[in-house]
Amino acid sequence: VVLNVAENSSSGEVKKAFMKLSLLLHPDKNDHPYAATAFEAASSASKRLQDGALRAVVHRKLEEMKDME
């Protein structure tokens, strides 16, 4: 949700989305009081989705949440 990428996006697509978003959110470029927090959230999401093992955990949790509905 943070990076606005599809569940089956490649690591390259995730990285590209993060780079694009980071230009808007980086605290050095954005003086909004929550810019650092937003940048950290985007960075964390990017790292999780680019790492295969972490991405599997994210997908598993999403499936669990869907099953709870």
All heavy atoms as a GROMACS GRO file, in nm:
protein
  530
    1VAL      N    1   0.083  -0.118   0.000
    1VAL     CA    2   0.000   0.000   0.000
    1VAL      C    3   0.088   0.125   0.000
    1VAL      O    4   0.059   0.220  -0.071
    1VAL     CB    5  -0.096   0.000   0.121
    1VAL    CG1    6  -0.172   0.128   0.128
    1VAL    CG2    7  -0.188  -0.117   0.117
    2VAL      N    8   0.193   0.123   0.076
    2VAL     CA    9   0.279   0.241   0.087
    2VAL      C   10   0.341   0.276  -0.047
    2VAL      O   11   0.343   0.392  -0.087
    2VAL     CB   12   0.390   0.218   0.193
    2VAL    CG1   13   0.488   0.333   0.195
    2VAL    CG2   14   0.328   0.199   0.330
    3LEU      N   15   0.390   0.176  -0.118
    3LEU     CA   16   0.459   0.201  -0.245
    3LEU      C   17   0.366   0.195  -0.366
    3LEU      O   18   0.407   0.226  -0.476
    3LEU     CB   19   0.574   0.101  -0.263
    3LEU     CG   20   0.684   0.110  -0.158
    3LEU    CD1   21   0.785  -0.002  -0.179
    3LEU    CD2   22   0.754   0.244  -0.163
    4ASN      N   23   0.242   0.152  -0.344
    4ASN     CA   24   0.144   0.143  -0.451
    4ASN      C   25   0.192   0.053  -0.566
    4ASN      O   26   0.191   0.092  -0.682
    4ASN     CB   27   0.106   0.282  -0.502
    4ASN     CG   28  -0.021   0.282  -0.583
    4ASN    OD1   29  -0.107   0.198  -0.561
    4ASN    ND2   30  -0.032   0.373  -0.678
    5VAL      N   31   0.236  -0.069  -0.528
    5VAL     CA   32   0.277  -0.168  -0.628
    5VAL      C   33   0.189  -0.292  -0.614
    5VAL      O   34   0.134  -0.318  -0.507
    5VAL     CB   35   0.426  -0.208  -0.614
    5VAL    CG1   36   0.517  -0.091  -0.643
    5VAL    CG2   37   0.455  -0.265  -0.477
    6ALA      N   38   0.176  -0.367  -0.721
    6ALA     CA   39   0.096  -0.489  -0.720
    6ALA      C   40   0.166  -0.597  -0.636
    6ALA      O   41   0.288  -0.594  -0.618
    6ALA     CB   42   0.076  -0.540  -0.862
    7GLU      N   43   0.089  -0.693  -0.588
    7GLU     CA   44   0.145  -0.802  -0.507
    7GLU      C   45   0.253  -0.880  -0.581
    7GLU      O   46   0.346  -0.928  -0.521
    7GLU     CB   47   0.035  -0.898  -0.462
    7GLU     CG   48  -0.052  -0.844  -0.352
    7GLU     CD   49  -0.150  -0.948  -0.302
    7GLU    OE1   50  -0.116  -1.067  -0.298
    7GLU    OE2   51  -0.262  -0.909  -0.269
    8ASN      N   52   0.239  -0.891  -0.712
    8ASN     CA   53   0.334  -0.970  -0.790
    8ASN      C   54   0.441  -0.884  -0.857
    8ASN      O   55   0.506  -0.930  -0.951
    8ASN     CB   56   0.260  -1.055  -0.892
    8ASN     CG   57   0.179  -0.970  -0.990
    8ASN    OD1   58   0.162  -0.851  -0.969
    8ASN    ND2   59   0.130  -1.032  -1.094
    9SER      N   60   0.463  -0.763  -0.810
    9SER     CA   61   0.564  -0.675  -0.868
    9SER      C   62   0.704  -0.734  -0.848
    9SER      O   63   0.732  -0.794  -0.744
    9SER     CB   64   0.559  -0.538  -0.803
    9SER     OG   65   0.436  -0.476  -0.827
   10SER      N   66   0.789  -0.711  -0.944
   10SER     CA   67   0.927  -0.758  -0.933
   10SER      C   68   1.005  -0.667  -0.838
   10SER      O   69   0.960  -0.556  -0.805
   10SER     CB   70   0.994  -0.757  -1.070
   10SER     OG   71   1.013  -0.622  -1.114
   11SER      N   72   1.121  -0.714  -0.796
   11SER     CA   73   1.207  -0.632  -0.710
   11SER      C   74   1.244  -0.501  -0.779
   11SER      O   75   1.252  -0.396  -0.714
   11SER     CB   76   1.334  -0.709  -0.672
   11SER     OG   77   1.302  -0.816  -0.589
   12GLY      N   78   1.265  -0.508  -0.908
   12GLY     CA   79   1.299  -0.388  -0.984
   12GLY      C   80   1.186  -0.287  -0.984
   12GLY      O   81   1.209  -0.166  -0.972
   13GLU      N   82   1.063  -0.335  -0.995
   13GLU     CA   83   0.948  -0.245  -0.992
   13GLU      C   84   0.930  -0.182  -0.854
   13GLU      O   85   0.896  -0.065  -0.842
   13GLU     CB   86   0.821  -0.321  -1.031
   13GLU     CG   87   0.817  -0.362  -1.177
   13GLU     CD   88   0.705  -0.458  -1.209
   13GLU    OE1   89   0.676  -0.547  -1.127
   13GLU    OE2   90   0.648  -0.442  -1.318
   14VAL      N   91   0.957  -0.261  -0.750
   14VAL     CA   92   0.949  -0.210  -0.613
   14VAL      C   93   1.055  -0.102  -0.593
   14VAL      O   94   1.026   0.006  -0.539
   14VAL     CB   95   0.967  -0.323  -0.510
   14VAL    CG1   96   0.982  -0.267  -0.369
   14VAL    CG2   97   0.851  -0.421  -0.517
   15LYS      N   98   1.176  -0.130  -0.638
   15LYS     CA   99   1.285  -0.033  -0.623
   15LYS      C  100   1.253   0.097  -0.698
   15LYS      O  101   1.275   0.206  -0.647
   15LYS     CB  102   1.416  -0.093  -0.676
   15LYS     CG  103   1.535  -0.003  -0.654
   15LYS     CD  104   1.663  -0.071  -0.698
   15LYS     CE  105   1.784   0.018  -0.674
   15LYS     NZ  106   1.908  -0.048  -0.711
   16LYS      N  107   1.200   0.084  -0.818
   16LYS     CA  108   1.165   0.201  -0.898
   16LYS      C  109   1.057   0.285  -0.828
   16LYS      O  110   1.066   0.407  -0.823
   16LYS     CB  111   1.117   0.158  -1.037
   16LYS     CG  112   1.086   0.271  -1.130
   16LYS     CD  113   1.045   0.219  -1.267
   16LYS     CE  114   1.010   0.334  -1.360
   16LYS     NZ  115   0.968   0.285  -1.492
   17ALA      N  116   0.956   0.217  -0.773
   17ALA     CA  117   0.849   0.288  -0.702
   17ALA      C  118   0.905   0.360  -0.579
   17ALA      O  119   0.867   0.475  -0.551
   17ALA     CB  120   0.740   0.191  -0.661
   18PHE      N  121   0.996   0.294  -0.506
   18PHE     CA  122   1.056   0.357  -0.389
   18PHE      C  123   1.139   0.478  -0.429
   18PHE      O  124   1.130   0.583  -0.364
   18PHE     CB  125   1.142   0.258  -0.310
   18PHE     CG  126   1.223   0.326  -0.203
   18PHE    CD1  127   1.161   0.379  -0.093
   18PHE    CD2  128   1.360   0.340  -0.216
   18PHE    CE1  129   1.234   0.445   0.006
   18PHE    CE2  130   1.434   0.406  -0.119
   18PHE     CZ  131   1.371   0.458  -0.007
   19MET      N  132   1.218   0.465  -0.531
   19MET     CA  133   1.303   0.577  -0.573
   19MET      C  134   1.218   0.698  -0.612
   19MET      O  135   1.250   0.812  -0.574
   19MET     CB  136   1.394   0.536  -0.690
   19MET     CG  137   1.495   0.430  -0.654
   19MET     SD  138   1.603   0.477  -0.518
   19MET     CE  139   1.708   0.593  -0.602
   20LYS      N  140   1.110   0.674  -0.681
   20LYS     CA  141   1.020   0.782  -0.723
   20LYS      C  142   0.957   0.849  -0.600
   20LYS      O  143   0.954   0.971  -0.589
   20LYS     CB  144   0.913   0.726  -0.815
   20LYS     CG  145   0.822   0.829  -0.875
   20LYS     CD  146   0.726   0.762  -0.973
   20LYS     CE  147   0.633   0.863  -1.036
   20LYS     NZ  148   0.539   0.799  -1.129
   21LEU      N  149   0.910   0.767  -0.508
   21LEU     CA  150   0.846   0.820  -0.387
   21LEU      C  151   0.947   0.888  -0.295
   21LEU      O  152   0.916   0.990  -0.232
   21LEU     CB  153   0.774   0.707  -0.313
   21LEU     CG  154   0.684   0.746  -0.198
   21LEU    CD1  155   0.575   0.842  -0.243
   21LEU    CD2  156   0.623   0.622  -0.135
   22SER      N  157   1.068   0.834  -0.289
   22SER     CA  158   1.169   0.890  -0.199
   22SER      C  159   1.208   1.033  -0.238
   22SER      O  160   1.244   1.112  -0.152
   22SER     CB  161   1.293   0.801  -0.194
   22SER     OG  162   1.366   0.808  -0.314
   23LEU      N  163   1.197   1.065  -0.365
   23LEU     CA  164   1.226   1.202  -0.408
   23LEU      C  165   1.127   1.302  -0.347
   23LEU      O  166   1.162   1.417  -0.322
   23LEU     CB  167   1.224   1.213  -0.561
   23LEU     CG  168   1.334   1.137  -0.634
   23LEU    CD1  169   1.309   1.143  -0.784
   23LEU    CD2  170   1.470   1.193  -0.600
   24LEU      N  171   1.007   1.256  -0.322
   24LEU     CA  172   0.905   1.343  -0.262
   24LEU      C  173   0.912   1.344  -0.110
   24LEU      O  174   0.882   1.445  -0.046
   24LEU     CB  175   0.766   1.297  -0.304
   24LEU     CG  176   0.733   1.301  -0.452
   24LEU    CD1  177   0.598   1.236  -0.477
   24LEU    CD2  178   0.731   1.444  -0.501
   25LEU      N  179   0.951   1.232  -0.051
   25LEU     CA  180   0.943   1.216   0.094
   25LEU      C  181   1.072   1.245   0.170
   25LEU      O  182   1.066   1.266   0.291
   25LEU     CB  183   0.900   1.072   0.128
   25LEU     CG  184   0.762   1.029   0.080
   25LEU    CD1  185   0.739   0.884   0.119
   25LEU    CD2  186   0.654   1.118   0.136
   26HIS      N  187   1.184   1.241   0.105
   26HIS     CA  188   1.312   1.252   0.177
   26HIS      C  189   1.316   1.381   0.260
   26HIS      O  190   1.286   1.489   0.210
   26HIS     CB  191   1.430   1.247   0.081
   26HIS     CG  192   1.558   1.218   0.152
   26HIS    ND1  193   1.627   1.312   0.221
   26HIS    CD2  194   1.625   1.102   0.167
   26HIS    CE1  195   1.734   1.257   0.276
   26HIS    NE2  196   1.734   1.129   0.245
   27PRO      N  197   1.352   1.370   0.387
   27PRO     CA  198   1.353   1.487   0.475
   27PRO      C  199   1.444   1.601   0.426
   27PRO      O  200   1.420   1.717   0.459
   27PRO     CB  201   1.404   1.432   0.609
   27PRO     CG  202   1.380   1.286   0.603
   27PRO     CD  203   1.386   1.247   0.458
   28ASP      N  204   1.546   1.570   0.349
   28ASP     CA  205   1.631   1.676   0.295
   28ASP      C  206   1.561   1.755   0.185
   28ASP      O  207   1.599   1.868   0.155
   28ASP     CB  208   1.761   1.618   0.239
   28ASP     CG  209   1.853   1.565   0.348
   28ASP    OD1  210   1.832   1.600   0.466
   28ASP    OD2  211   1.945   1.488   0.315
   29LYS      N  212   1.459   1.696   0.125
   29LYS     CA  213   1.387   1.761   0.015
   29LYS      C  214   1.249   1.811   0.057
   29LYS      O  215   1.188   1.890  -0.013
   29LYS     CB  216   1.368   1.661  -0.101
   29LYS     CG  217   1.495   1.598  -0.150
   29LYS     CD  218   1.532   1.658  -0.280
   29LYS     CE  219   1.657   1.587  -0.331
   29LYS     NZ  220   1.729   1.668  -0.420
   30ASN      N  221   1.200   1.761   0.169
   30ASN     CA  222   1.064   1.792   0.212
   30ASN      C  223   1.069   1.841   0.357
   30ASN      O  224   1.116   1.770   0.446
   30ASN     CB  225   0.980   1.664   0.201
   30ASN     CG  226   0.835   1.685   0.231
   30ASN    OD1  227   0.797   1.780   0.298
   30ASN    ND2  228   0.753   1.594   0.183
   31ASP      N  229   1.018   1.960   0.383
   31ASP     CA  230   1.026   2.016   0.518
   31ASP      C  231   0.901   1.989   0.603
   31ASP      O  232   0.886   2.043   0.712
   31ASP     CB  233   1.054   2.166   0.512
   31ASP     CG  234   0.947   2.244   0.439
   31ASP    OD1  235   0.857   2.182   0.380
   31ASP    OD2  236   0.956   2.369   0.440
   32HIS      N  237   0.814   1.900   0.555
   32HIS     CA  238   0.696   1.863   0.633
   32HIS      C  239   0.742   1.796   0.763
   32HIS      O  240   0.839   1.720   0.763
   32HIS     CB  241   0.607   1.768   0.553
   32HIS     CG  242   0.473   1.748   0.617
   32HIS    ND1  243   0.454   1.660   0.720
   32HIS    CD2  244   0.354   1.806   0.591
   32HIS    CE1  245   0.327   1.663   0.756
   32HIS    NE2  246   0.264   1.752   0.679
   33PRO      N  247   0.674   1.824   0.875
   33PRO     CA  248   0.715   1.766   1.004
   33PRO      C  249   0.718   1.613   1.008
   33PRO      O  250   0.794   1.555   1.084
   33PRO     CB  251   0.612   1.819   1.103
   33PRO     CG  252   0.535   1.924   1.035
   33PRO     CD  253   0.560   1.913   0.888
   34TYR      N  254   0.638   1.548   0.923
   34TYR     CA  255   0.634   1.402   0.923
   34TYR      C  256   0.705   1.340   0.802
   34TYR      O  257   0.689   1.222   0.774
   34TYR     CB  258   0.489   1.352   0.926
   34TYR     CG  259   0.420   1.387   1.057
   34TYR    CD1  260   0.318   1.482   1.061
   34TYR    CD2  261   0.458   1.326   1.176
   34TYR    CE1  262   0.256   1.514   1.180
   34TYR    CE2  263   0.397   1.358   1.295
   34TYR     CZ  264   0.295   1.452   1.296
   34TYR     OH  265   0.235   1.483   1.415
   35ALA      N  266   0.786   1.418   0.734
   35ALA     CA  267   0.857   1.368   0.617
   35ALA      C  268   0.949   1.252   0.654
   35ALA      O  269   0.955   1.152   0.582
   35ALA     CB  270   0.936   1.480   0.550
   36ALA      N  271   1.019   1.264   0.764
   36ALA     CA  272   1.112   1.157   0.805
   36ALA      C  273   1.036   1.028   0.835
   36ALA      O  274   1.081   0.919   0.798
   36ALA     CB  275   1.193   1.200   0.926
   37THR      N  276   0.922   1.039   0.900
   37THR     CA  277   0.841   0.922   0.932
   37THR      C  278   0.789   0.856   0.805
   37THR      O  279   0.792   0.733   0.791
   37THR     CB  280   0.723   0.962   1.023
   37THR    OG1  281   0.776   1.024   1.140
   37THR    CG2  282   0.640   0.842   1.062
   38ALA      N  283   0.741   0.936   0.713
   38ALA     CA  284   0.689   0.884   0.586
   38ALA      C  285   0.801   0.819   0.506
   38ALA      O  286   0.782   0.713   0.446
   38ALA     CB  287   0.623   0.996   0.506
   39PHE      N  288   0.917   0.881   0.505
   39PHE     CA  289   1.031   0.826   0.432
   39PHE      C  290   1.072   0.692   0.493
   39PHE      O  291   1.100   0.596   0.421
   39PHE     CB  292   1.149   0.924   0.434
   39PHE     CG  293   1.268   0.873   0.360
   39PHE    CD1  294   1.274   0.880   0.221
   39PHE    CD2  295   1.375   0.817   0.426
   39PHE    CE1  296   1.383   0.833   0.152
   39PHE    CE2  297   1.486   0.770   0.357
   39PHE     CZ  298   1.490   0.778   0.220
   40GLU      N  299   1.073   0.684   0.624
   40GLU     CA  300   1.110   0.558   0.692
   40GLU      C  301   1.010   0.448   0.660
   40GLU      O  302   1.048   0.332   0.639
   40GLU     CB  303   1.119   0.580   0.843
   40GLU     CG  304   1.171   0.460   0.918
   40GLU     CD  305   1.308   0.415   0.874
   40GLU    OE1  306   1.394   0.498   0.845
   40GLU    OE2  307   1.330   0.292   0.868
   41ALA      N  308   0.882   0.480   0.655
   41ALA     CA  309   0.779   0.381   0.621
   41ALA      C  310   0.800   0.330   0.478
   41ALA      O  311   0.792   0.209   0.453
   41ALA     CB  312   0.640   0.441   0.636
   42ALA      N  313   0.827   0.420   0.386
   42ALA     CA  314   0.850   0.379   0.247
   42ALA      C  315   0.977   0.295   0.236
   42ALA      O  316   0.980   0.196   0.164
   42ALA     CB  317   0.859   0.503   0.157
   43SER      N  318   1.080   0.335   0.307
   43SER     CA  319   1.206   0.260   0.304
   43SER      C  320   1.188   0.119   0.360
   43SER      O  321   1.238   0.022   0.303
   43SER     CB  322   1.312   0.336   0.384
   43SER     OG  323   1.433   0.266   0.388
   44SER      N  324   1.117   0.108   0.469
   44SER     CA  325   1.093  -0.022   0.531
   44SER      C  326   1.012  -0.112   0.438
   44SER      O  327   1.043  -0.230   0.421
   44SER     CB  328   1.019  -0.003   0.663
   44SER     OG  329   0.987  -0.125   0.721
   45ALA      N  330   0.909  -0.056   0.377
   45ALA     CA  331   0.826  -0.134   0.284
   45ALA      C  332   0.910  -0.181   0.165
   45ALA      O  333   0.899  -0.296   0.122
   45ALA     CB  334   0.708  -0.050   0.235
   46SER      N  335   0.994  -0.094   0.115
   46SER     CA  336   1.079  -0.128   0.002
   46SER      C  337   1.174  -0.243   0.036
   46SER      O  338   1.188  -0.339  -0.039
   46SER     CB  339   1.159  -0.006  -0.043
   46SER     OG  340   1.249  -0.040  -0.145
   47LYS      N  341   1.236  -0.236   0.152
   47LYS     CA  342   1.329  -0.340   0.195
   47LYS      C  343   1.258  -0.475   0.210
   47LYS      O  344   1.309  -0.578   0.168
   47LYS     CB  345   1.396  -0.302   0.326
   47LYS     CG  346   1.497  -0.191   0.311
   47LYS     CD  347   1.554  -0.149   0.444
   47LYS     CE  348   1.644  -0.028   0.427
   47LYS     NZ  349   1.687   0.030   0.555
   48ARG      N  350   1.140  -0.472   0.268
   48ARG     CA  351   1.064  -0.596   0.289
   48ARG      C  352   1.021  -0.658   0.158
   48ARG      O  353   1.020  -0.780   0.143
   48ARG     CB  354   0.943  -0.571   0.377
   48ARG     CG  355   0.980  -0.540   0.519
   48ARG     CD  356   0.857  -0.496   0.598
   48ARG     NE  357   0.899  -0.439   0.724
   48ARG     CZ  358   0.880  -0.499   0.841
   48ARG    NH1  359   0.822  -0.615   0.847
   48ARG    NH2  360   0.922  -0.441   0.951
   49LEU      N  361   0.983  -0.576   0.062
   49LEU     CA  362   0.934  -0.630  -0.065
   49LEU      C  363   1.045  -0.668  -0.160
   49LEU      O  364   1.023  -0.746  -0.253
   49LEU     CB  365   0.839  -0.529  -0.131
   49LEU     CG  366   0.709  -0.505  -0.056
   49LEU    CD1  367   0.626  -0.399  -0.126
   49LEU    CD2  368   0.630  -0.634  -0.041
   50GLN      N  369   1.166  -0.617  -0.139
   50GLN     CA  370   1.277  -0.654  -0.226
   50GLN      C  371   1.347  -0.780  -0.177
   50GLN      O  372   1.415  -0.847  -0.253
   50GLN     CB  373   1.377  -0.538  -0.237
   50GLN     CG  374   1.323  -0.424  -0.321
   50GLN     CD  375   1.426  -0.317  -0.344
   50GLN    OE1  376   1.534  -0.344  -0.394
   50GLN    NE2  377   1.393  -0.195  -0.306
   51ASP      N  378   1.333  -0.814  -0.050
   51ASP     CA  379   1.393  -0.934   0.008
   51ASP      C  380   1.293  -1.049  -0.003
   51ASP      O  381   1.182  -1.040   0.049
   51ASP     CB  382   1.429  -0.908   0.154
   51ASP     CG  383   1.494  -1.026   0.221
   51ASP    OD1  384   1.428  -1.132   0.233
   51ASP    OD2  385   1.611  -1.014   0.262
   52GLY      N  386   1.331  -1.156  -0.070
   52GLY     CA  387   1.240  -1.268  -0.094
   52GLY      C  388   1.180  -1.328   0.031
   52GLY      O  389   1.059  -1.356   0.036
   53ALA      N  390   1.260  -1.350   0.134
   53ALA     CA  391   1.211  -1.411   0.258
   53ALA      C  392   1.115  -1.317   0.331
   53ALA      O  393   1.009  -1.360   0.379
   53ALA     CB  394   1.328  -1.448   0.348
   54LEU      N  395   1.150  -1.190   0.338
   54LEU     CA  396   1.063  -1.093   0.405
   54LEU      C  397   0.933  -1.073   0.326
   54LEU      O  398   0.826  -1.057   0.384
   54LEU     CB  399   1.134  -0.959   0.422
   54LEU     CG  400   1.250  -0.957   0.521
   54LEU    CD1  401   1.319  -0.822   0.521
   54LEU    CD2  402   1.204  -0.993   0.661
   55ARG      N  403   0.944  -1.077   0.195
   55ARG     CA  404   0.825  -1.062   0.111
   55ARG      C  405   0.729  -1.179   0.134
   55ARG      O  406   0.607  -1.160   0.139
   55ARG     CB  407   0.865  -1.056  -0.036
   55ARG     CG  408   0.750  -1.022  -0.127
   55ARG     CD  409   0.797  -1.007  -0.269
   55ARG     NE  410   0.693  -0.948  -0.349
   55ARG     CZ  411   0.712  -0.866  -0.449
   55ARG    NH1  412   0.833  -0.834  -0.484
   55ARG    NH2  413   0.612  -0.816  -0.515
   56ALA      N  414   0.782  -1.299   0.151
   56ALA     CA  415   0.698  -1.416   0.178
   56ALA      C  416   0.622  -1.398   0.310
   56ALA      O  417   0.504  -1.434   0.319
   56ALA     CB  418   0.783  -1.542   0.182
   57VAL      N  419   0.688  -1.341   0.410
   57VAL     CA  420   0.622  -1.316   0.538
   57VAL      C  421   0.509  -1.215   0.519
   57VAL      O  422   0.399  -1.234   0.573
   57VAL     CB  423   0.724  -1.264   0.643
   57VAL    CG1  424   0.654  -1.216   0.769
   57VAL    CG2  425   0.826  -1.370   0.676
   58VAL      N  426   0.534  -1.109   0.444
   58VAL     CA  427   0.432  -1.008   0.418
   58VAL      C  428   0.312  -1.072   0.348
   58VAL      O  429   0.197  -1.050   0.386
   58VAL     CB  430   0.489  -0.891   0.334
   58VAL    CG1  431   0.379  -0.799   0.286
   58VAL    CG2  432   0.592  -0.814   0.414
   59HIS      N  433   0.337  -1.152   0.246
   59HIS     CA  434   0.229  -1.216   0.172
   59HIS      C  435   0.150  -1.313   0.260
   59HIS      O  436   0.028  -1.320   0.251
   59HIS     CB  437   0.281  -1.288   0.048
   59HIS     CG  438   0.315  -1.195  -0.063
   59HIS    ND1  439   0.222  -1.121  -0.131
   59HIS    CD2  440   0.434  -1.161  -0.118
   59HIS    CE1  441   0.280  -1.047  -0.222
   59HIS    NE2  442   0.410  -1.069  -0.216
   60ARG      N  443   0.220  -1.384   0.346
   60ARG     CA  444   0.153  -1.477   0.438
   60ARG      C  445   0.061  -1.401   0.533
   60ARG      O  446  -0.054  -1.441   0.556
   60ARG     CB  447   0.257  -1.559   0.515
   60ARG     CG  448   0.202  -1.675   0.590
   60ARG     CD  449   0.306  -1.772   0.644
   60ARG     NE  450   0.427  -1.711   0.696
   60ARG     CZ  451   0.547  -1.719   0.634
   60ARG    NH1  452   0.559  -1.783   0.518
   60ARG    NH2  453   0.653  -1.664   0.687
   61LYS      N  454   0.109  -1.288   0.586
   61LYS     CA  455   0.027  -1.209   0.676
   61LYS      C  456  -0.094  -1.149   0.604
   61LYS      O  457  -0.204  -1.142   0.659
   61LYS     CB  458   0.110  -1.098   0.741
   61LYS     CG  459   0.205  -1.152   0.845
   61LYS     CD  460   0.279  -1.043   0.916
   61LYS     CE  461   0.371  -1.103   1.020
   61LYS     NZ  462   0.440  -1.001   1.098
   62LEU      N  463  -0.075  -1.108   0.479
   62LEU     CA  464  -0.188  -1.056   0.401
   62LEU      C  465  -0.294  -1.163   0.380
   62LEU      O  466  -0.414  -1.136   0.389
   62LEU     CB  467  -0.139  -1.002   0.266
   62LEU     CG  468  -0.067  -0.869   0.269
   62LEU    CD1  469  -0.009  -0.837   0.131
   62LEU    CD2  470  -0.160  -0.758   0.312
   63GLU      N  471  -0.249  -1.285   0.350
   63GLU     CA  472  -0.343  -1.396   0.332
   63GLU      C  473  -0.418  -1.426   0.461
   63GLU      O  474  -0.539  -1.452   0.459
   63GLU     CB  475  -0.270  -1.520   0.282
   63GLU     CG  476  -0.223  -1.510   0.139
   63GLU     CD  477  -0.336  -1.485   0.040
   63GLU    OE1  478  -0.443  -1.548   0.053
   63GLU    OE2  479  -0.318  -1.401  -0.049
   64GLU      N  480  -0.349  -1.420   0.574
   64GLU     CA  481  -0.414  -1.443   0.703
   64GLU      C  482  -0.521  -1.338   0.729
   64GLU      O  483  -0.630  -1.368   0.778
   64GLU     CB  484  -0.312  -1.443   0.816
   64GLU     CG  485  -0.220  -1.563   0.819
   64GLU     CD  486  -0.109  -1.552   0.921
   64GLU    OE1  487  -0.108  -1.453   0.999
   64GLU    OE2  488  -0.023  -1.640   0.924
   65MET      N  489  -0.490  -1.214   0.694
   65MET     CA  490  -0.586  -1.106   0.713
   65MET      C  491  -0.708  -1.122   0.623
   65MET      O  492  -0.822  -1.097   0.664
   65MET     CB  493  -0.520  -0.970   0.688
   65MET     CG  494  -0.420  -0.933   0.794
   65MET     SD  495  -0.327  -0.783   0.758
   65MET     CE  496  -0.456  -0.661   0.755
   66LYS      N  497  -0.684  -1.169   0.500
   66LYS     CA  498  -0.796  -1.193   0.408
   66LYS      C  499  -0.886  -1.305   0.460
   66LYS      O  500  -1.007  -1.299   0.445
   66LYS     CB  501  -0.743  -1.227   0.269
   66LYS     CG  502  -0.684  -1.111   0.194
   66LYS     CD  503  -0.633  -1.153   0.060
   66LYS     CE  504  -0.561  -1.041  -0.012
   66LYS     NZ  505  -0.501  -1.086  -0.139
   67ASP      N  506  -0.824  -1.407   0.519
   67ASP     CA  507  -0.902  -1.520   0.572
   67ASP      C  508  -0.987  -1.479   0.692
   67ASP      O  509  -1.090  -1.540   0.719
   67ASP     CB  510  -0.809  -1.634   0.612
   67ASP     CG  511  -0.743  -1.702   0.492
   67ASP    OD1  512  -0.795  -1.684   0.379
   67ASP    OD2  513  -0.641  -1.770   0.511
   68MET      N  514  -0.945  -1.375   0.763
   68MET     CA  515  -1.017  -1.329   0.880
   68MET      C  516  -1.143  -1.251   0.843
   68MET      O  517  -1.233  -1.236   0.926
   68MET     CB  518  -0.927  -1.243   0.968
   68MET     CG  519  -0.812  -1.319   1.028
   68MET     SD  520  -0.700  -1.209   1.113
   68MET     CE  521  -0.766  -1.216   1.278
   69GLU      N  522  -1.150  -1.201   0.722
   69GLU     CA  523  -1.264  -1.118   0.680
   69GLU      C  524  -1.389  -1.197   0.666
   69GLU      O  525  -1.411  -1.302   0.646
   69GLU     CB  526  -1.234  -1.047   0.548
   69GLU     CG  527  -1.127  -0.944   0.565
   69GLU     CD  528  -1.092  -0.875   0.432
   69GLU    OE1  529  -1.132  -0.923   0.324
   69GLU    OE2  530  -1.025  -0.773   0.438
   0.00000   0.00000   0.00000
